Amino acid sequence: MRILPVLLLLFLVIGVAAAVAPVKRAPVRRAAKTQHKVIRKRSAQAAPRFKPYEISGWPEVAKLMPPPMVPDAPPPQAYMNCSSCTAPLISTAYSLRGIRYRLGGTTPETGFDCSGFTKYVYQTAASYPLPSSAPLQYKFEAGVPVSKSELQPGDLVFFRTRRGWHVGMFVGDDSFIHAPNRRRTVSVSPLNDAYWRNAFIGARRIPLPDQAAAADLSSNN
Protein backbone atom coordinates (compact mmCIF):
# COMPACT_ATOMS: atom_id res chain seq x y z
CA MET A 1 0.00 0.00 0.00
CA ARG A 2 2.92 2.30 0.64
CA ILE A 3 4.19 1.80 -2.92
CA LEU A 4 1.19 3.49 -4.54
CA PRO A 5 1.75 6.96 -2.99
CA VAL A 6 5.42 6.78 -3.91
CA LEU A 7 4.58 6.02 -7.53
CA LEU A 8 2.05 8.84 -7.68
CA LEU A 9 4.61 11.26 -6.29
CA LEU A 10 7.17 10.07 -8.83
CA PHE A 11 4.77 10.58 -11.76
CA LEU A 12 3.89 14.04 -10.46
CA VAL A 13 7.56 15.07 -10.34
CA ILE A 14 8.18 13.77 -13.88
CA GLY A 15 5.12 15.63 -15.20
CA VAL A 16 6.18 18.94 -13.67
CA ALA A 17 9.72 18.56 -15.03
CA ALA A 18 8.40 17.88 -18.52
CA ALA A 19 6.12 20.92 -18.38
CA VAL A 20 8.87 23.37 -17.50
CA ALA A 21 11.52 21.88 -19.79
CA PRO A 22 12.54 24.23 -22.73
CA VAL A 23 11.23 23.44 -26.21
CA LYS A 24 14.07 22.19 -28.33
CA ARG A 25 12.34 22.99 -31.64
CA ALA A 26 12.80 26.76 -31.28
CA PRO A 27 16.40 26.85 -32.59
CA VAL A 28 15.28 24.84 -35.61
CA ARG A 29 12.60 27.41 -36.40
CA ARG A 30 15.01 30.30 -36.01
CA ALA A 31 17.47 28.58 -38.29
CA ALA A 32 14.73 28.06 -40.87
CA LYS A 33 13.77 31.75 -40.71
CA THR A 34 17.38 32.79 -41.12
CA GLN A 35 17.75 30.51 -44.13
CA HIS A 36 14.64 32.01 -45.76
CA LYS A 37 16.02 35.53 -45.22
CA VAL A 38 19.29 34.58 -46.88
CA ILE A 39 17.45 33.09 -49.85
CA ARG A 40 15.30 36.21 -50.23
CA LYS A 41 18.37 38.45 -50.02
CA ARG A 42 20.19 36.46 -52.69
CA SER A 43 17.12 36.57 -54.94
CA ALA A 44 16.87 40.34 -54.54
CA GLN A 45 20.54 40.77 -55.43
CA ALA A 46 20.25 38.48 -58.44
CA ALA A 47 17.34 40.42 -59.99
CA PRO A 48 18.65 43.52 -61.85
CA ARG A 49 16.66 46.73 -61.63
CA PHE A 50 16.92 47.26 -65.38
CA LYS A 51 18.46 45.55 -68.36
CA PRO A 52 21.43 47.70 -69.42
CA TYR A 53 22.21 48.22 -73.08
CA GLU A 54 25.67 46.71 -73.27
CA ILE A 55 27.93 47.74 -76.11
CA SER A 56 30.61 45.31 -77.20
CA GLY A 57 34.14 46.52 -76.56
CA TRP A 58 33.04 49.09 -73.97
CA PRO A 59 36.26 50.44 -72.35
CA GLU A 60 36.64 49.60 -68.67
CA VAL A 61 37.68 53.17 -67.92
CA ALA A 62 34.43 54.43 -69.47
CA LYS A 63 32.42 52.23 -67.11
CA LEU A 64 34.13 53.65 -64.04
CA MET A 65 34.55 57.31 -64.95
CA PRO A 66 32.00 59.80 -66.33
CA PRO A 67 32.94 61.46 -69.62
CA PRO A 68 34.67 64.83 -69.29
CA MET A 69 32.71 68.03 -69.77
CA VAL A 70 33.80 71.44 -71.07
CA PRO A 71 31.18 73.67 -69.40
CA ASP A 72 33.01 76.94 -70.04
CA ALA A 73 34.08 76.28 -73.63
CA PRO A 74 33.31 79.19 -75.97
CA PRO A 75 31.22 78.56 -79.09
CA PRO A 76 33.46 77.01 -81.75
CA GLN A 77 34.43 79.23 -84.66
CA ALA A 78 33.09 76.64 -87.10
CA TYR A 79 29.51 77.76 -86.60
CA MET A 80 30.32 81.32 -87.72
CA ASN A 81 30.70 80.08 -91.30
CA CYS A 82 27.92 77.49 -91.13
CA SER A 83 26.72 76.78 -94.67
CA SER A 84 23.20 75.87 -93.50
CA CYS A 85 22.89 79.04 -91.39
CA THR A 86 22.36 77.20 -88.11
CA ALA A 87 24.12 79.90 -86.08
CA PRO A 88 20.86 80.72 -84.21
CA LEU A 89 20.69 77.09 -83.07
CA ILE A 90 24.24 77.19 -81.70
CA SER A 91 23.74 80.58 -80.08
CA THR A 92 20.55 79.43 -78.36
CA ALA A 93 22.13 76.18 -77.21
CA TYR A 94 25.14 77.95 -75.70
CA SER A 95 22.90 80.43 -73.91
CA LEU A 96 21.45 77.48 -71.98
CA ARG A 97 24.75 76.25 -70.52
CA GLY A 98 24.47 75.71 -66.80
CA ILE A 99 20.75 74.83 -66.85
CA ARG A 100 20.14 71.87 -64.55
CA TYR A 101 19.09 68.42 -65.69
CA ARG A 102 15.55 67.23 -65.05
CA LEU A 103 13.94 64.09 -66.42
CA GLY A 104 11.10 65.14 -68.73
CA GLY A 105 12.12 68.81 -68.53
CA THR A 106 11.55 70.93 -71.63
CA THR A 107 12.16 74.54 -70.50
CA PRO A 108 14.96 76.51 -68.79
CA GLU A 109 12.64 77.08 -65.83
CA THR A 110 12.06 73.36 -65.18
CA GLY A 111 15.41 72.09 -66.44
CA PHE A 112 16.09 69.80 -69.41
CA ASP A 113 16.58 66.18 -70.19
CA CYS A 114 18.52 65.39 -73.36
CA SER A 115 15.61 65.34 -75.82
CA GLY A 116 13.85 68.22 -74.08
CA PHE A 117 16.98 70.30 -74.61
CA THR A 118 17.27 69.64 -78.36
CA LYS A 119 13.52 70.10 -78.81
CA TYR A 120 13.62 73.46 -77.04
CA VAL A 121 16.62 74.68 -79.05
CA TYR A 122 15.02 73.85 -82.40
CA GLN A 123 11.65 75.25 -81.38
CA THR A 124 13.11 78.50 -80.00
CA ALA A 125 15.78 79.21 -82.61
CA ALA A 126 14.11 77.83 -85.74
CA SER A 127 10.40 77.40 -84.85
CA TYR A 128 10.85 73.77 -85.78
CA PRO A 129 8.90 71.15 -83.78
CA LEU A 130 10.93 68.05 -83.00
CA PRO A 131 9.48 64.89 -81.45
CA SER A 132 9.62 64.69 -77.69
CA SER A 133 12.00 61.75 -77.15
CA ALA A 134 15.47 60.76 -78.35
CA PRO A 135 14.32 57.56 -80.13
CA LEU A 136 11.58 59.50 -81.97
CA GLN A 137 14.03 62.24 -82.93
CA TYR A 138 16.39 59.57 -84.27
CA LYS A 139 13.58 58.04 -86.34
CA PHE A 140 12.08 61.40 -87.32
CA GLU A 141 11.12 61.14 -90.98
CA ALA A 142 12.26 64.69 -91.77
CA GLY A 143 15.78 63.99 -90.47
CA VAL A 144 18.49 63.19 -93.00
CA PRO A 145 21.07 60.57 -91.90
CA VAL A 146 24.63 61.87 -92.03
CA SER A 147 27.91 60.13 -91.33
CA LYS A 148 30.18 61.16 -88.50
CA SER A 149 32.71 62.58 -90.95
CA GLU A 150 30.04 64.81 -92.55
CA LEU A 151 28.70 66.39 -89.36
CA GLN A 152 27.88 70.09 -89.43
CA PRO A 153 26.94 72.40 -86.54
CA GLY A 154 23.29 71.93 -85.67
CA ASP A 155 23.16 68.23 -86.55
CA LEU A 156 21.68 65.94 -83.91
CA VAL A 157 23.98 63.20 -82.62
CA PHE A 158 22.58 60.06 -81.01
CA PHE A 159 23.97 57.51 -78.57
CA ARG A 160 22.97 54.29 -76.84
CA THR A 161 24.62 54.23 -73.43
CA ARG A 162 24.33 51.62 -70.72
CA ARG A 163 21.30 53.52 -69.44
CA GLY A 164 19.45 54.04 -72.71
CA TRP A 165 19.07 56.60 -75.50
CA HIS A 166 20.81 59.97 -75.51
CA VAL A 167 20.84 62.92 -77.93
CA GLY A 168 22.83 66.12 -78.24
CA MET A 169 23.62 68.73 -80.89
CA PHE A 170 26.90 68.91 -82.78
CA VAL A 171 28.57 72.31 -82.48
CA GLY A 172 31.76 71.81 -84.50
CA ASP A 173 35.33 71.19 -83.39
CA ASP A 174 34.42 67.53 -82.76
CA SER A 175 32.18 68.54 -79.85
CA PHE A 176 28.49 68.49 -79.01
CA ILE A 177 26.28 70.25 -76.47
CA HIS A 178 23.68 68.35 -74.44
CA ALA A 179 21.89 67.87 -71.12
CA PRO A 180 23.95 64.94 -69.78
CA ASN A 181 22.48 63.65 -66.51
CA ARG A 182 21.43 64.55 -62.95
CA ARG A 183 25.02 65.19 -61.92
CA ARG A 184 25.66 67.70 -64.74
CA THR A 185 24.13 70.80 -66.22
CA VAL A 186 23.87 71.62 -69.94
CA SER A 187 27.47 71.33 -71.12
CA VAL A 188 29.78 70.68 -74.05
CA SER A 189 31.44 67.26 -74.43
CA PRO A 190 34.11 65.97 -76.81
CA LEU A 191 32.60 63.63 -79.36
CA ASN A 192 35.83 61.65 -79.64
CA ASP A 193 35.91 60.75 -75.93
CA ALA A 194 35.97 56.96 -75.44
CA TYR A 195 32.61 56.99 -73.63
CA TRP A 196 30.72 58.80 -76.39
CA ARG A 197 32.72 57.33 -79.26
CA ASN A 198 31.67 53.80 -78.31
CA ALA A 199 28.06 54.80 -77.62
CA PHE A 200 27.59 56.74 -80.90
CA ILE A 201 24.96 55.19 -83.18
CA GLY A 202 24.27 57.90 -85.76
CA ALA A 203 23.42 61.50 -86.62
CA ARG A 204 20.52 63.31 -88.25
CA ARG A 205 20.40 66.66 -90.05
CA ILE A 206 17.15 68.58 -89.78
CA PRO A 207 16.57 70.64 -92.95
CA LEU A 208 15.66 74.25 -92.22
CA PRO A 209 14.55 75.60 -95.62
CA ASP A 210 13.68 79.11 -94.43
CA GLN A 211 17.11 79.62 -92.88
CA ALA A 212 18.86 78.09 -95.88
CA ALA A 213 16.98 80.48 -98.16
CA ALA A 214 17.96 83.40 -95.94
CA ALA A 215 21.59 82.32 -96.11
CA ASP A 216 21.49 82.16 -99.91
CA LEU A 217 19.88 85.60 -100.10
CA SER A 218 22.49 87.04 -97.78
CA SER A 219 25.34 85.59 -99.86
CA ASN A 220 23.89 87.05 -103.07
CA ASN A 221 23.82 90.52 -101.54
C-alpha positions in Angstrom: 0.0 0.0 0.0 2.9 2.3 0.6 4.2 1.8 -2.9 1.2 3.5 -4.5 1.7 7.0 -3.0 5.4 6.8 -3.9 4.6 6.0 -7.5 2.0 8.8 -7.7 4.6 11.3 -6.3 7.2 10.1 -8.8 4.8 10.6 -11.8 3.9 14.0 -10.5 7.6 15.1 -10.3 8.2 13.8 -13.9 5.1 15.6 -15.2 6.2 18.9 -13.7 9.7 18.6 -15.0 8.4 17.9 -18.5 6.1 20.9 -18.4 8.9 23.4 -17.5 11.5 21.9 -19.8 12.5 24.2 -22.7 11.2 23.4 -26.2 14.1 22.2 -28.3 12.3 23.0 -31.6 12.8 26.8 -31.3 16.4 26.8 -32.6 15.3 24.8 -35.6 12.6 27.4 -36.4 15.0 30.3 -36.0 17.5 28.6 -38.3 14.7 28.1 -40.9 13.8 31.8 -40.7 17.4 32.8 -41.1 17.7 30.5 -44.1 14.6 32.0 -45.8 16.0 35.5 -45.2 19.3 34.6 -46.9 17.4 33.1 -49.9 15.3 36.2 -50.2 18.4 38.5 -50.0 20.2 36.5 -52.7 17.1 36.6 -54.9 16.9 40.3 -54.5 20.5 40.8 -55.4 20.3 38.5 -58.4 17.3 40.4 -60.0 18.7 43.5 -61.8 16.7 46.7 -61.6 16.9 47.3 -65.4 18.5 45.5 -68.4 21.4 47.7 -69.4 22.2 48.2 -73.1 25.7 46.7 -73.3 27.9 47.7 -76.1 30.6 45.3 -77.2 34.1 46.5 -76.6 33.0 49.1 -74.0 36.3 50.4 -72.3 36.6 49.6 -68.7 37.7 53.2 -67.9 34.4 54.4 -69.5 32.4 52.2 -67.1 34.1 53.6 -64.0 34.6 57.3 -65.0 32.0 59.8 -66.3 32.9 61.5 -69.6 34.7 64.8 -69.3 32.7 68.0 -69.8 33.8 71.4 -71.1 31.2 73.7 -69.4 33.0 76.9 -70.0 34.1 76.3 -73.6 33.3 79.2 -76.0 31.2 78.6 -79.1 33.5 77.0 -81.8 34.4 79.2 -84.7 33.1 76.6 -87.1 29.5 77.8 -86.6 30.3 81.3 -87.7 30.7 80.1 -91.3 27.9 77.5 -91.1 26.7 76.8 -94.7 23.2 75.9 -93.5 22.9 79.0 -91.4 22.4 77.2 -88.1 24.1 79.9 -86.1 20.9 80.7 -84.2 20.7 77.1 -83.1 24.2 77.2 -81.7 23.7 80.6 -80.1 20.5 79.4 -78.4 22.1 76.2 -77.2 25.1 78.0 -75.7 22.9 80.4 -73.9 21.4 77.5 -72.0 24.7 76.2 -70.5 24.5 75.7 -66.8 20.7 74.8 -66.9 20.1 71.9 -64.6 19.1 68.4 -65.7 15.6 67.2 -65.1 13.9 64.1 -66.4 11.1 65.1 -68.7 12.1 68.8 -68.5 11.5 70.9 -71.6 12.2 74.5 -70.5 15.0 76.5 -68.8 12.6 77.1 -65.8 12.1 73.4 -65.2 15.4 72.1 -66.4 16.1 69.8 -69.4 16.6 66.2 -70.2 18.5 65.4 -73.4 15.6 65.3 -75.8 13.8 68.2 -74.1 17.0 70.3 -74.6 17.3 69.6 -78.4 13.5 70.1 -78.8 13.6 73.5 -77.0 16.6 74.7 -79.1 15.0 73.8 -82.4 11.6 75.3 -81.4 13.1 78.5 -80.0 15.8 79.2 -82.6 14.1 77.8 -85.7 10.4 77.4 -84.9 10.9 73.8 -85.8 8.9 71.2 -83.8 10.9 68.0 -83.0 9.5 64.9 -81.5 9.6 64.7 -77.7 12.0 61.8 -77.1 15.5 60.8 -78.3 14.3 57.6 -80.1 11.6 59.5 -82.0 14.0 62.2 -82.9 16.4 59.6 -84.3 13.6 58.0 -86.3 12.1 61.4 -87.3 11.1 61.1 -91.0 12.3 64.7 -91.8 15.8 64.0 -90.5 18.5 63.2 -93.0 21.1 60.6 -91.9 24.6 61.9 -92.0 27.9 60.1 -91.3 30.2 61.2 -88.5 32.7 62.6 -91.0 30.0 64.8 -92.6 28.7 66.4 -89.4 27.9 70.1 -89.4 26.9 72.4 -86.5 23.3 71.9 -85.7 23.2 68.2 -86.5 21.7 65.9 -83.9 24.0 63.2 -82.6 22.6 60.1 -81.0 24.0 57.5 -78.6 23.0 54.3 -76.8 24.6 54.2 -73.4 24.3 51.6 -70.7 21.3 53.5 -69.4 19.4 54.0 -72.7 19.1 56.6 -75.5 20.8 60.0 -75.5 20.8 62.9 -77.9 22.8 66.1 -78.2 23.6 68.7 -80.9 26.9 68.9 -82.8 28.6 72.3 -82.5 31.8 71.8 -84.5 35.3 71.2 -83.4 34.4 67.5 -82.8 32.2 68.5 -79.8 28.5 68.5 -79.0 26.3 70.2 -76.5 23.7 68.4 -74.4 21.9 67.9 -71.1 23.9 64.9 -69.8 22.5 63.7 -66.5 21.4 64.6 -62.9 25.0 65.2 -61.9 25.7 67.7 -64.7 24.1 70.8 -66.2 23.9 71.6 -69.9 27.5 71.3 -71.1 29.8 70.7 -74.1 31.4 67.3 -74.4 34.1 66.0 -76.8 32.6 63.6 -79.4 35.8 61.7 -79.6 35.9 60.7 -75.9 36.0 57.0 -75.4 32.6 57.0 -73.6 30.7 58.8 -76.4 32.7 57.3 -79.3 31.7 53.8 -78.3 28.1 54.8 -77.6 27.6 56.7 -80.9 25.0 55.2 -83.2 24.3 57.9 -85.8 23.4 61.5 -86.6 20.5 63.3 -88.3 20.4 66.7 -90.1 17.2 68.6 -89.8 16.6 70.6 -93.0 15.7 74.3 -92.2 14.5 75.6 -95.6 13.7 79.1 -94.4 17.1 79.6 -92.9 18.9 78.1 -95.9 17.0 80.5 -98.2 18.0 83.4 -95.9 21.6 82.3 -96.1 21.5 82.2 -99.9 19.9 85.6 -100.1 22.5 87.0 -97.8 25.3 85.6 -99.9 23.9 87.1 -103.1 23.8 90.5 -101.5 
